Amino acid sequence: MKDFLKVKNLSFRYPGYQYVKEKDIFSDLSFSFKKGEITLFLAPPESGKTTLSRIITALVPRYTGGQLEGNVFLDETDITKERACNLVTKIGVVFQNPEEQILTAEVESEIGFAIEVLGHDYDFIKQKTDDVIEKIGIAYLKGMNPSQLSGGEKRKLLFASLLALDPEIWVLDETFEEIDAESRVSLFNLLKSLNKTVFILTSKFLDIYKKYCSRFFLYDGKELLERAGAPDSSFMAKALESGLYFELEKINGITCKARAKQLQEKKQDSEPIFLKAENLSFKYDNGSFAVNIKEFYLRSGEIVVLLGNNGSGKSTFAKILCGLLKPSAGEIMIENNGSLKESSQEDLNKNVSYFFQNPDFQLFLPTVGEELAFGLKQSGKSKAEIEKLAADTIELFRLENANMPPAIMSYGARKRIQAAIYYLLNKKIVIIDEADSGISFTDYALIIKNIRTLNPMPAIMIISHDIKLSIGFADRIVIMENGAFSEADCEKRVAELLEISLAPELRSGDE
């Protein structure tokens, strides 16, 4: 079978900006894959994956500028010489950041938008929209404004929009990390049943890729390693060495299932409770979804992982804990002089850091240095002290320089800026909402490690859909379902989610 998409001798560099050196994103990059294959392109953050996704969908350099050499052939069509609007039925993309792609104010309108632009009539659009909503399993989102959805739900919505358009090739840029484990399996099964040609770009090798992908590329910024069929031990060793794969045994010295059981048997921590929530209720004004939490606590220095399917209320609960949302009932108490006292929203703001799922909701200043300095300006420190702290933190979190505009940095780098900001603010509780999406395992571990060096060591609440990663870092795991904590056997549920997340060959070898 001949190649369906072929990248040939591709080189690219963006235009230069002040404080940003021109550099080659790719240099003489070549690869190809065949029709019907699900292909994985694995590479570190800042290596050009998003740029590549937009070159092969004809968005770059037309809308960004830059110098492009080489060719991208889709069947017999040279994409580099085409306009994106002429390719919508041939190749489609789901962006890493869904906020850059969602255009309308209703779920059904978003799904039908592209096929409406193509000139289809109302009955066709209605039928197609209903059909893809059923196939993706998002009927419960009907009538909602996409701005109300979780990060994973927004990705499912864009998935549905692409399915309605039905292009020949799907390009998925870091799409699966914020989608819950059960939905990942459903979406991959759907892609398999439709015999779709799929190109997945990611910074992390999830075990599920072994089951569903048939071609694998690993790009380290210079060399491209390719494997057809299951990746061999040398491929996985390279991924592990590059921080793109994660072995739980490397952290804890035990198997995934043994660690999951160990977590459930762990005795109560001796550290005092710093935050406690009781009988919390919250409901959005314009929806039926509600959060109801009977009891929750965080001990100083512990790591609690909050698991749950997309739309189960994890981010809403996090926003209540940090004071962004006010519950309609219940109370949140924070330790003060040795005892727990009821806190105001202002108290929560002062004591709790919250990394938004989307870093662009928190970054708003022109440069990295200004972002890092902003929260310190009320601390009483001198300008020289603030600049020194910012410079040290830039190095600690692997950021480029103080004058770099966050707007032109990668999605993963913007997440590291979030972490650096709250590292400097040094609050008692840190909530990390899906920070593992779009960054390597090494970068994620770096964020956790740096935060845990703070004195006093803060309590950390992690929200994630990576079950193996969660087990590796957690002192305690809590599961949310439909706005409340699950009353089911936590050990059994974690084991089920782990089973879903792992590829079959890993399940059989990890008893």
Legacy VTK file of the C-alpha trace (Angstrom):
# vtk DataFile Version 3.0
C-alpha trace
ASCII
DATASET POLYDATA
POINTS 511 float
0.000 0.000 0.000
1.374 3.424 -0.961
1.924 6.250 1.506
-1.194 8.322 2.196
0.546 11.252 3.889
4.197 11.962 3.205
6.373 14.634 4.837
9.492 15.179 2.742
12.618 17.137 3.743
10.635 19.523 5.942
12.438 22.518 7.470
10.788 25.460 9.204
11.607 28.510 11.294
9.331 31.229 12.666
10.052 34.927 12.104
12.396 36.458 14.675
11.066 38.630 17.500
12.715 40.872 20.030
14.285 38.697 22.770
13.498 35.555 20.732
16.248 34.091 18.611
15.391 32.629 15.249
15.922 28.892 15.241
14.995 25.940 13.101
11.943 24.111 14.416
12.603 21.256 12.003
15.508 20.544 9.730
15.124 18.064 6.876
12.368 16.076 8.607
10.886 13.196 6.588
8.319 10.507 7.445
5.139 8.951 6.070
2.198 6.742 6.991
-0.502 4.813 5.186
-4.266 5.098 4.899
-6.183 3.596 7.817
-3.223 3.713 10.217
-3.351 5.309 13.663
0.093 6.870 13.982
1.722 8.281 17.107
4.267 11.105 16.918
5.988 11.317 20.308
8.270 14.249 21.075
9.268 16.490 24.023
7.546 19.820 24.708
8.891 22.737 22.647
10.076 20.354 19.910
7.578 21.619 17.329
4.656 19.162 17.500
1.969 21.848 17.382
3.820 23.618 14.571
3.976 20.323 12.667
0.249 19.746 13.176
-0.473 23.141 11.674
1.949 22.775 8.778
0.258 19.568 7.644
-3.150 21.234 7.904
-1.936 24.249 5.842
-2.305 26.767 8.699
1.435 27.435 9.062
3.123 29.469 7.646
0.159 31.096 5.858
-1.286 32.608 9.069
1.888 32.927 11.149
4.690 33.765 8.780
7.937 31.874 8.783
10.247 30.122 6.356
9.084 26.698 5.152
11.059 24.322 2.975
10.126 20.840 1.832
6.778 19.274 1.006
3.793 17.592 2.636
1.860 15.323 0.273
-1.656 14.106 1.044
-2.095 11.424 -1.558
-1.148 13.460 -4.637
-1.864 16.927 -3.174
1.018 19.112 -1.941
-0.492 20.676 1.189
2.193 23.359 1.389
0.763 24.915 -1.770
-2.896 24.745 -0.688
-5.184 26.973 1.354
-6.579 25.396 4.525
-10.169 26.101 3.465
-9.688 23.852 0.418
-8.637 20.912 2.608
-11.408 20.748 5.226
-12.875 17.496 3.893
-9.431 15.951 3.451
-7.613 16.759 6.700
-8.920 18.064 10.036
-7.318 18.979 13.347
-8.139 19.169 17.052
-5.961 21.857 18.632
-4.029 21.319 21.842
-5.849 24.298 23.355
-9.581 23.960 22.597
-10.187 27.632 23.414
-8.399 28.520 20.170
-10.839 26.482 18.115
-14.335 26.734 19.626
-16.315 29.442 17.844
-19.986 29.256 18.856
-22.107 29.516 21.998
-23.916 26.168 21.843
-22.725 22.564 21.619
-24.966 21.649 18.667
-24.027 24.825 16.776
-20.338 24.077 17.248
-20.718 20.571 15.820
-22.776 21.773 12.860
-20.742 24.899 12.101
-18.264 23.468 9.574
-20.819 21.393 7.653
-23.132 24.409 7.538
-20.310 26.455 5.990
-20.024 23.730 3.328
-23.599 24.504 2.297
-25.568 21.542 3.643
-29.247 22.071 4.452
-30.796 22.159 7.916
-32.151 18.588 7.894
-28.748 17.148 6.976
-26.968 19.237 9.626
-29.515 18.266 12.308
-29.274 14.559 11.464
-25.477 14.602 11.307
-25.202 16.515 14.596
-27.540 14.120 16.420
-25.652 11.153 14.972
-22.183 12.262 16.111
-23.450 13.325 19.542
-24.728 9.776 19.987
-21.489 8.197 18.728
-19.234 10.341 20.959
-21.533 9.886 23.975
-22.118 13.555 24.797
-25.929 13.774 24.661
-25.860 15.205 28.190
-24.086 18.299 26.829
-26.909 19.285 24.454
-27.932 22.922 24.724
-24.912 23.892 26.809
-22.512 26.722 26.086
-19.021 25.269 25.415
-17.589 27.790 27.892
-19.352 25.811 30.656
-17.630 22.544 29.764
-14.575 20.950 31.341
-11.340 20.709 29.372
-11.995 17.064 28.524
-15.576 17.784 27.459
-14.342 20.551 25.146
-12.018 18.059 23.496
-14.878 15.594 23.080
-16.906 18.389 21.490
-14.123 19.117 18.986
-13.836 15.374 18.380
-17.564 15.359 17.532
-17.142 18.382 15.248
-14.398 16.569 13.361
-16.520 13.434 13.089
-19.367 15.485 11.593
-16.992 16.915 8.992
-15.528 13.426 8.403
-12.133 14.295 6.837
-9.837 11.632 5.436
-7.080 12.312 8.003
-7.521 13.352 11.630
-4.687 15.319 13.282
-4.980 15.215 17.090
-2.629 17.521 19.015
-2.339 16.402 22.684
-6.023 15.442 22.600
-6.263 12.433 24.906
-4.505 13.566 28.116
-7.518 15.481 29.492
-10.057 12.840 28.442
-10.964 10.267 31.096
-9.710 6.696 30.727
-13.048 5.100 29.824
-13.793 7.748 27.189
-10.330 7.281 25.668
-11.125 3.630 25.043
-14.527 4.504 23.530
-13.025 7.100 21.196
-10.228 4.803 20.056
-12.734 1.991 19.426
-14.816 4.418 17.359
-11.779 5.452 15.298
-10.909 1.794 14.740
-14.453 0.892 13.670
-14.509 3.773 11.163
-11.072 2.781 9.806
-9.874 6.362 10.252
-6.399 7.588 9.359
-5.223 9.332 12.524
-2.059 11.256 13.366
-1.627 11.774 17.134
0.999 14.218 18.440
1.872 13.976 22.128
4.472 14.724 24.807
3.602 11.593 26.799
3.407 7.944 25.856
0.215 6.619 27.435
0.024 2.841 27.694
-3.232 2.754 25.717
-1.327 3.839 22.597
0.336 0.412 22.465
-3.039 -1.191 21.895
-4.486 1.130 19.259
-1.602 2.662 17.295
0.084 0.769 14.480
2.990 3.127 13.703
5.172 5.026 16.168
7.607 7.912 15.755
9.871 9.350 18.452
11.437 12.710 17.641
13.994 14.256 19.991
14.395 17.500 18.056
17.133 16.116 15.818
16.657 12.434 15.047
13.468 10.568 14.179
13.022 6.991 15.369
10.297 4.924 13.661
8.643 1.622 14.554
5.923 -0.136 12.566
3.837 -2.375 14.789
4.345 -2.532 18.543
7.243 -0.377 19.799
10.205 -2.500 20.863
12.286 -2.274 24.033
14.803 0.148 22.500
12.002 2.534 21.478
10.482 2.435 24.976
13.912 2.868 26.580
14.446 5.996 24.481
11.009 7.301 25.467
11.785 6.635 29.131
15.174 8.322 28.878
13.577 11.388 27.255
10.946 11.717 30.017
8.162 10.807 27.589
7.256 7.526 29.282
6.726 6.752 32.942
7.363 3.560 34.883
5.787 3.483 38.307
8.391 1.004 39.477
11.103 3.634 38.959
9.469 5.774 41.675
8.144 3.265 44.173
9.883 -0.001 43.335
6.578 -1.901 43.188
4.008 -2.761 40.526
1.039 -0.548 39.706
-1.512 -2.866 41.285
0.547 -3.357 44.432
0.926 0.412 44.796
-2.824 0.925 44.300
-3.526 -1.543 47.100
-0.852 0.040 49.305
-2.519 3.449 48.971
-5.833 2.133 50.246
-4.145 0.472 53.239
-2.076 3.547 54.143
-2.654 4.648 57.739
-3.771 8.177 58.598
-1.030 10.729 58.269
0.321 12.148 61.510
0.368 15.683 60.068
-2.444 17.990 61.241
-5.431 18.793 59.040
-4.937 22.210 57.436
-8.208 22.467 55.493
-11.547 20.778 56.095
-14.792 21.123 54.118
-18.175 19.939 55.340
-21.615 19.686 53.703
-20.698 21.802 50.670
-23.335 22.448 48.024
-23.014 24.389 44.796
-25.120 24.685 41.654
-24.529 26.789 38.553
-27.291 29.315 37.864
-27.811 28.219 34.277
-27.550 24.440 34.566
-28.729 21.354 36.401
-25.286 20.097 37.467
-24.583 20.388 41.195
-21.689 19.623 43.533
-22.470 18.118 46.943
-19.537 17.231 49.201
-20.178 15.786 52.656
-16.610 15.943 53.934
-13.109 16.597 52.607
-9.805 17.372 54.285
-6.184 18.136 53.395
-3.258 17.542 55.713
-0.157 19.687 55.570
2.411 18.266 53.162
0.287 15.440 51.704
-0.584 14.815 48.064
-4.231 13.978 47.379
-5.264 12.970 43.863
-8.800 13.692 42.727
-9.976 11.310 40.001
-13.234 11.226 38.067
-14.677 11.203 34.568
-14.958 14.382 32.505
-17.719 16.586 33.873
-17.834 14.913 37.304
-17.232 18.221 39.113
-13.508 18.105 39.893
-12.648 21.588 38.615
-15.798 23.077 40.132
-14.867 21.643 43.522
-11.320 22.998 43.123
-12.671 26.483 42.408
-14.779 26.322 45.571
-11.733 25.359 47.651
-9.676 28.288 46.370
-12.487 30.829 46.803
-13.332 31.437 43.148
-16.828 29.979 43.603
-18.991 30.470 46.682
-20.948 27.436 47.893
-24.656 27.862 48.591
-24.314 25.813 51.782
-21.644 24.272 53.987
-18.351 25.570 55.311
-14.629 25.387 54.645
-12.332 25.632 57.641
-8.627 26.468 57.641
-6.125 25.951 60.457
-5.406 29.128 62.387
-3.256 29.138 65.541
-3.687 25.418 66.108
-7.417 25.097 65.461
-9.734 24.943 62.444
-11.744 28.112 61.878
-14.371 28.929 59.276
-12.791 30.747 56.341
-14.006 33.477 54.033
-13.428 33.495 50.278
-10.644 35.998 50.937
-8.983 33.565 53.376
-9.140 30.828 50.740
-7.632 33.140 48.098
-4.716 33.871 50.432
-4.021 30.269 51.348
-4.855 28.242 48.223
-3.134 28.324 44.825
-5.114 27.001 41.854
-3.489 26.098 38.540
-6.259 26.521 35.988
-6.692 23.643 33.561
-6.016 26.160 30.779
-2.972 28.344 31.579
-4.251 31.144 29.334
-6.989 31.890 31.891
-4.248 33.056 34.301
-1.503 34.596 32.171
-2.164 38.172 31.080
1.059 40.205 31.197
3.495 40.919 28.321
6.560 39.043 29.615
7.537 36.108 31.807
9.355 38.450 34.204
6.266 40.612 34.696
4.100 37.541 35.299
6.459 36.282 38.005
6.841 39.693 39.644
3.160 40.606 39.702
2.186 38.597 42.776
5.293 39.682 44.694
4.754 43.421 44.381
2.608 43.527 47.510
5.110 41.491 49.543
7.256 44.442 50.635
10.304 43.118 48.779
12.513 45.528 46.859
12.628 45.598 43.080
16.098 44.026 43.145
14.897 41.192 45.407
11.914 40.512 43.171
14.081 40.445 40.048
16.517 38.042 41.730
13.680 35.712 42.820
12.189 35.800 39.324
15.555 35.023 37.716
16.172 32.056 40.043
12.659 30.725 39.411
13.051 31.034 35.640
16.048 28.724 35.873
14.317 26.365 38.304
11.285 25.837 36.040
13.248 25.763 32.765
11.803 28.969 31.311
13.730 30.805 28.602
14.195 34.368 29.868
12.399 37.163 31.703
11.694 39.119 28.504
10.000 36.245 26.667
6.295 36.912 25.890
4.161 34.014 27.227
1.845 34.447 24.225
4.441 32.972 21.865
5.591 30.192 24.195
4.361 26.618 23.919
1.278 25.427 25.812
3.456 23.296 28.092
5.843 26.188 28.798
2.877 28.338 29.791
1.950 25.646 32.314
5.463 25.843 33.763
4.972 29.620 34.097
1.811 28.914 36.139
3.806 26.642 38.419
6.595 29.206 38.787
4.117 31.947 39.752
2.596 29.901 42.564
5.974 28.619 43.676
6.921 32.255 44.357
3.621 32.980 46.123
4.297 30.000 48.447
0.747 29.299 49.636
-0.252 26.547 52.073
-2.312 24.539 49.547
-1.635 24.000 45.845
-4.327 22.643 43.518
-2.990 21.399 40.180
-5.789 20.943 37.655
-4.688 18.774 34.696
-1.177 20.258 34.665
0.129 16.980 33.218
-1.578 17.692 29.880
0.819 18.937 27.204
4.027 18.442 29.203
6.415 15.541 29.594
6.524 13.297 32.656
9.899 14.869 33.497
8.450 18.388 33.494
5.470 17.288 35.571
7.731 15.633 38.142
9.848 18.822 38.161
6.784 20.918 39.050
5.781 18.596 41.908
9.365 18.352 43.184
9.876 22.132 43.221
6.594 22.802 45.005
7.469 20.240 47.668
10.718 22.080 48.459
8.713 25.041 49.801
8.810 25.673 53.535
6.418 24.788 55.019
5.664 22.034 52.529
2.194 22.725 51.128
-0.619 20.232 50.756
-1.106 19.402 47.079
-4.345 18.347 45.406
-3.801 16.911 41.924
-6.595 16.561 39.380
-5.611 14.151 36.620
-6.839 11.482 34.219
-3.500 9.668 34.190
-4.194 6.850 36.625
-0.661 5.448 36.698
0.865 8.869 37.267
-1.681 9.572 40.008
-0.854 6.343 41.803
2.835 7.201 41.597
2.512 10.557 43.354
-0.515 10.153 45.634
-0.590 9.749 49.383
-4.367 9.448 49.093
-6.875 9.109 46.229
-10.447 10.444 46.144
-12.894 9.714 43.308
-15.713 12.018 42.168
-18.868 10.933 40.362
-21.723 13.264 39.383
-20.626 16.081 41.681
-20.053 13.977 44.808
-17.388 11.683 46.203
-17.908 8.076 45.197
-19.088 5.793 47.974
-17.941 2.713 46.062
-14.850 0.732 47.066
-12.028 3.140 46.168
-9.401 0.400 45.848
-11.604 -1.550 43.433
-12.435 1.543 41.363
-8.773 2.610 41.108
-7.872 -0.935 40.035
-10.617 -0.833 37.357
-9.377 2.495 36.010
-5.814 1.206 36.010
-6.924 -1.882 34.088
-8.609 0.320 31.476
-5.548 2.566 31.169
-2.953 -0.158 30.673
-2.366 -1.948 27.379
-3.228 -5.681 27.364
0.398 -6.796 27.400
1.012 -4.669 30.520
-2.067 -6.024 32.285
-0.952 -9.614 31.927
2.570 -8.833 33.140
1.679 -6.747 36.167
-0.153 -9.157 38.423
LINES 1 512
511 0 1 2 3 4 5 6 7 8 9 10 11 12 13 14 15 16 17 18 19 20 21 22 23 24 25 26 27 28 29 30 31 32 33 34 35 36 37 38 39 40 41 42 43 44 45 46 47 48 49 50 51 52 53 54 55 56 57 58 59 60 61 62 63 64 65 66 67 68 69 70 71 72 73 74 75 76 77 78 79 80 81 82 83 84 85 86 87 88 89 90 91 92 93 94 95 96 97 98 99 100 101 102 103 104 105 106 107 108 109 110 111 112 113 114 115 116 117 118 119 120 121 122 123 124 125 126 127 128 129 130 131 132 133 134 135 136 137 138 139 140 141 142 143 144 145 146 147 148 149 150 151 152 153 154 155 156 157 158 159 160 161 162 163 164 165 166 167 168 169 170 171 172 173 174 175 176 177 178 179 180 181 182 183 184 185 186 187 188 189 190 191 192 193 194 195 196 197 198 199 200 201 202 203 204 205 206 207 208 209 210 211 212 213 214 215 216 217 218 219 220 221 222 223 224 225 226 227 228 229 230 231 232 233 234 235 236 237 238 239 240 241 242 243 244 245 246 247 248 249 250 251 252 253 254 255 256 257 258 259 260 261 262 263 264 265 266 267 268 269 270 271 272 273 274 275 276 277 278 279 280 281 282 283 284 285 286 287 288 289 290 291 292 293 294 295 296 297 298 299 300 301 302 303 304 305 306 307 308 309 310 311 312 313 314 315 316 317 318 319 320 321 322 323 324 325 326 327 328 329 330 331 332 333 334 335 336 337 338 339 340 341 342 343 344 345 346 347 348 349 350 351 352 353 354 355 356 357 358 359 360 361 362 363 364 365 366 367 368 369 370 371 372 373 374 375 376 377 378 379 380 381 382 383 384 385 386 387 388 389 390 391 392 393 394 395 396 397 398 399 400 401 402 403 404 405 406 407 408 409 410 411 412 413 414 415 416 417 418 419 420 421 422 423 424 425 426 427 428 429 430 431 432 433 434 435 436 437 438 439 440 441 442 443 444 445 446 447 448 449 450 451 452 453 454 455 456 457 458 459 460 461 462 463 464 465 466 467 468 469 470 471 472 473 474 475 476 477 478 479 480 481 482 483 484 485 486 487 488 489 490 491 492 493 494 495 496 497 498 499 500 501 502 503 504 505 506 507 508 509 510
